[in-house]
Amino acid sequence: MSKTQRTAPKALAALLALSVAAPAALAHTAPTHKSASQKAAAPAKPPPEDQILAVINGQVLTQRDVDNRAKLFVLSTGLPVSPDVMNRMRGQIIHQLIDERLKTQEMLKRHINVEPEQIAGAISNIEQRNGMPKDALRNRLASDGVSLTTLIDQIRVQIGWMQVLREQLGEGGRITATQIAQREQALQAEQGRAQYMMSEIFVPVADPRHDENELTFTRTIISQLREGAPFPIVAAQFSQAQSALDGGSMGWVQEDNLDPEVVNVVRQMPIGAISNPIQVAGGFVIATVQAKRVVGKQMGTLVSLRQAFFPFDAPLNPQNPTPQQQASLQKATHAIETIHSCDAMEALNKSLGEKRPSNPGTQVLERLAPQMRSVIEPLPANKVSRPLVSMDGIALLMVCDRQQKNLAQQTPGEIADQLMNERVEQASRQLQRDLQRRSIIDIRPAAKPALN
């Protein structure tokens, strides 16, 4: 055994401690202890899976549907969720699935079809926004026995509903050059005022006189978020705003485009905090703010990167790496000494199977996670970073280009997207109310305890 082979286990252990940690969003940990009351309580007999909870225009909603959605939430957040928490969420899951049935029926009525490629792209987007490797979410669901159909059905409704709304808007959904110019003038008038990079989860309330269930559900979601549940995944599953497909991300928004109740909260929120329930017209909002700036002015550093990823043949045990993992470390160390251009990094990553994209896209240095920023910020252009070891492989990064830019300058395309999102959100709430009024929804006795 060579000296390099003898020291490889220690080197991998040390590098793992130094490296940017792999996303833990999919880690599944069981509770470490049970209270005396939990031990003493006899397990309740679960209801039959085929028990009908509601009939929506002749289409049934069963206990199995609710259970699968609950399992999807638990597994995708990676947090241990107590039976008590799940019981508090059950009523809102039923409401959400009823709304999805209504949306699906409207999609079928309009002959709207969602292509598999659209669904795959949406799942990939959720993974990317949460820092997950490709296919990590679907693989985890499969390994835990949750049908991927549960996730696919939800995303199909979200995508198809967007197509319904665009059809509903018709010509009214076309953004004109005049409208973009008017918004640009409005932004000029707001120079010096606050603007927020934020995400939202919107929980609708059917009857504002009786919002106890929705409020309980909103507080439950907040507690899970504060314990570490990934905001993009929770938003994708439970938010009824059109931003759900983007993991709740609203992008940069100015105060005039937010509900006054939300403005009052986000003005005071620390970066990264999760708000308490914010009551707005139609429901509750959960907000988080990623960054704040002054309208029209925010200098930032745009960094163009390339990466090469050396995949492991099995999850890494730092104290006992496999021969393949030791060889990967040696290859990565050799690449640090021999790779001197971004083109060479791309070629190297392709030769390794391109398990992660060679070009992760232009990044804003100031918005990177602190650990990642500490790696990128001091790295000279065209120089390979130190090995970044995770449980599934070793990443090398290279900076191709840096440039300073005023990030607060919105392009006409960004303004058009913002205007469209505002119209779509308004149309969605109106059409949902209309569908509920016109529908026959029969809530069965088995569902009423959760809804009362």
N, C-alpha and C positions, 0 to 999 in steps of 0.2 A: 504493500500500500504506500502511495506517495505521500509526501508531506502535505500537499494540497488536499488529498483525499482525507487524511487524518484530521485536518483542521476544518473541513467543510461543515460538520455538524455545529461546531461552535460559531462559525461564520454565519450560517443560516439563522441560528438562534439570535445572534447579535443584530443582524440586519432586520429580522422580523420585529425586534423591539424598537428599532429606529424608524422603520418604514411607515408610510401612510397606511393606516389600518384598513383592512378590507371591510366593505359594508356589512354591518351586523343586522341589517333590517330583516333578514330572513332567518336569523338564529332563533331556534325554538328551545326555550328553557322551561322546565316544569317548576312550579312553586316549590320552594325548599322546605316549607313546613305547612302544617295544617293546624288551625285553631282547634281547641277542645270541642267547640260547638260543631265544627265541620266533621270531626271524627265521630261525634255522637249521632249526628243526623243520619237517618236512613236514606239511601239514595231514592229519589223520586222516580217512579216508573215513567219513562219517556212516552209521549203520545205516539200512536202509530204514524209511520211516515206518509201513508196515503190519506191521512185525515184531511178533509177539506176545510180550509179556513175562510175562504171567500170565493165568490163566483162573480167575475167581472164581465158583463155582457156575454154570459154563457161560457166564459173561459175560467177554469178552476185554478185556484192557488192552494197548494197543499203544504202540509207540515214539512215535507222533504225540501220544497223550494226554500222555505225559511231557514231550515237547518243548514242547507248547503251555502246559503249566503252568509250565515253566521260563521261557518267553518272557514270560508274564504277570508273573512275579516281577521279571524284569529291567526291563521297561517301566514297571511301576507304581511301583517304587522310584526309577527315574530314575538309577540308578548303573551305571557300567560294571562288569560282572561277568566275571571271567576264566574261560576254559574250565576251569581247575583248580578254581575255586570251584564251578562248575556240576556238575562231576563229583562233588565231595564231597557235593553236595546231592541227587544223582540217586537214591540209595538211599532217602532219606527221602521224596522225592516219590512213588516207587513205593509205599512203605508207606502214605502218605497216600491215594493214589488207590485202593488196595485197600480201605482202611477206608471210603472214600466209596462204593465199589461196594456194600459190605455194607449201608451205611446206606440207599442208594437202594433196594436190594432189599427191605429191611424197610419202607420207606415204601410201595412198591408193594403189598406183601403186606397192608398195613393200609389201602390205598386212600386214602392221604394225598396231596392235591393242593396245590401251592403256586401262588398266584395271581401273575400278572405284576406287579400293583401292589405286592405284598410284596417282590419282588425289586428293583423300581425304588426302593422306599423304603430298602432295605438299601444299595444302591449310593450313593444320595444321602447316607445316614448316614456311610458311609466317607469320602466326599468332604468333608463338613462337618467331621468330626473331624480331618481332615488339612488344613483350611483351604483346600480347593480350590474353585474356582467350580463351579457346577452343570454336570453333564455332562462335566467336564474329564477324568475317568478313562476313560469310555467313548470320548470323542473321541480321546484319545491312543492307545488300543488300536487303534481303527479306522485311524488315520493310519499306524500302524506295522505294519499287516497282521496283527494278532492278533485272531482271531475273538472277538467279545463273548460267544459261546456258552461259551467257556472260563470266563469270570468268572461268567456266569449259572448254569452247571451247579454251580459250587462253592457259590454263595450259595443255590441251590435246596436243596442237600443240608443246608446249615446250618439253614435255616429249617424244612425238612421234618422234620429230626431233632429239633428242639425240639418239634414237634407230636407226634412219636412218643413223646418222653419224657413229655409232659403226659398223653398217653393211657395210657402205662405206669404213671404215678403214680396216675391215677384220683382217687379220693376222698382218697388220701394226699397229693395235691398241693394240697389246699385249706388255706389258711392261716387259722386261727381267731383270734378276738379274744383268746382266752386265751394262745395262743402269742405273739402280738404283745406282750401285757402282760408275759409272762415275759421276753422279750428286752429290753423297756424296763427291767425291774427289773435284769437283768444289766448293762445299760449304766450304770444308776445306780451299781451296785456297782463299776464300773470307772472312776468319775470320777477324773481325774488321770493315768490311764494313756495311753499313746501310741495314736494312730490314724493310718492312712496312706491318702492318696489315691494309688492305684497301678494299674498295668496289668501284665498278665502274658502270656507266651507259654508254653504247655505242650506239650512234646514227649514223647509216650508212648514207653515202652520195653517191647517185647513180652517179652523175656527178660532180666531184670536180671543174669544171669550173663554175657551177651554184649551190652553196651550201647555198644560202640566206635563203630558207625555213627551211632547217635543222638547220642552225645557230640560226634562230629566235626561232625555237622549243626548241633547247637546252637551250637557255637563259631563255625561259619561264619556263622550268622544274627547272632550277637552282633557279629562283625566288621563285617557290613554295616550293622547298626544304629548302631554307633559311627562309621561313615563317613558317616552321614546318612540312611540308609534310614528312611522314616517308620514309626514303631512301629505306628500303627493299621493300615496297609496290610499290613505283614509279619504282624501278629497275625491279621488277617482271613484271610490266605492259609494260614498254617502252624500256628497254634495249634489244638490239639485240645481246648481248654477251651471251655465254652459261652459264655465272654466274648468269643470270636472275633468274633461278629456285632457287638459293640460296640467293635471295634478293640482288644480286650484289656482294656478298662477294667473294673475291679472296683469303682469308686466308693470310698467311705470304708470301710475295714475295720479292725477292731481285732485285736490280736495273737492273741486266742483263736480267731479264725476263719482263721488262717494256719497252714501247716505250721511246726513248730518250726525246721526248717532255713531256711525263708524269713524267719522273724522274726529269726533271728540275723544275716542279711545286711542286711535293710532297716533295722534299727536303726542300722547304721553307714553306710548309703548316703547320699551327697550328693543333693540334689534334682536330678532330671534325668539322673542317671547310669544306665548300663545294667549290670546285674549280670553276673557270671560265671555259668556253669551252676550251678544249685542242684539237687542231687539230692534228690528226694522220692519217696515211695511211688508207683510206677507210671511214673516218668519224670523229666524235667528241666524246671525252670522258669527262664525269663528274666524278671526283674522290673525295673521302673522306677518310681520314686516321684516323683509330681508335687508333693506337699505333705505336711506332717506337722502334727499338732495334738494337743492333749490332749482326751481324751474329755469331751464336755459343754461345751467352751469354745473358741470360735474366733470372734472378732468380725471381720466383713468388711463390705465396701461393695457392695451390690447396685446395679447401674446399669442403668436402662432406656434403651435407645438407639433411634434411628431413623437410617436412612441413605438417601442418594440416590446412584445410580451412573450416571455418564455413560459409556456404552460407546464404545470406539474402533472404527473401521472396519477396522483392521489393527494388528498389533503395533507398539508405539511405537518409533521411532528418535528419541531425544531431540534429536539434532543436526539432524534433518530431518523434523519432524512433518508430517503431512498437513494440508490445509486443514480437514478435519473434526475433527481432533484439536485444532487451534488454536481452532476454534469452540467445541469442548467446554470448553476451559479458560476461554474468555470467559464461557460460560453458567454454569460453576461459580462463577467469580468474582462474577458478577452475583447468583447465588443466595445467596452468603454475605452480601450486603448487603441482600437483600430477604426472605429466609425467617426467620421469627421464632417458629415453633411446630412441634411434632412433627406435627400434622395436616398442615401445609403441606409438611413434608418427605415425608410419605407420598404426598401428592398429586403432588409433583414426581417422586418415584421411579416412580410408576405412569405418569406422562406420558412417562417415558424408557424404558418397556418393562419395568420391574421385572426387569432382568437379575440383580440381587441382591435378596434379600428386604428390604422396607422396615423390617421389625422383625426384627433378628437375634436377638431373645430377650434376656432379662435376663442380664447378665454379672456375674461376681464380679470387681471391679476388681483385687484382689490376685492373681488368677490369669491376667490377661491377659499376653500377651507384652510384654517391656519397651518395645518401640517403640510398640505400641498403647497401653499404659498411659500413656506420656509424652504422648500426644495427648489421651486421655480425662480423665486426672486433673485437669488445670488448667482444663478446659472448663466454663464456667458453664452452667446449665440454659437451654435454649431458645436457645442460640447455636451457630451452625454452625462446625465445625472448619475448619482450613485444608485446601486440596485435598490428597488423598492419591492420588498418581499411581502407577499400576502399568502394566505393559506392555499391559494390555487395557482400561484406562479410568481414570476419576477418581472417587473416592468422597468424599462429604461425610458427616460424622457429626454427630449432635446428641444431647445428654443430655436426656432427658425428666424423669428422676427419680433421686434417690439416696436410699438408706436404709441405716442400719447394722443388722446382724442377727447373731445368734449362729448361725453356720453349722453348728455342731456338733450342734444339736438336730435329731435325725432324726424325721421325721413317721411316723405309723403306716403310711402307704403305702410309704415308703422301707424301713421295717423288714420289711414283708411281702414286698417285692421281694427283699430280701437273703435272707430265709428260703427263698423259692422258688428262688432261684439256687443255694443250697447243696444243696437236695434234688435239683434237676435235674442238677447236676454229679455227684453221687453215683450217681444212676440211670443217667447216660450211661456212666460208666466200667464199671458192672456189666453193662449191656446189651451194650456193645461186646465185653466179654470173652466173654459168652454166645454172641454171633453168631460170633465167631472160632472158638470150640470146635465149633460145630455146622456150620461151613462146610467145603466142599471147595475149597482154594486150591492151584492147580497153578502153581508158579513155574517158568517156562521157563529154559533155560540162558542165554539172552541177558541175563536180569536178574540172575543169580546173582553175577557179579562186583561189581555195585553194592551188593548186599545182604550180601556177606561181609566 
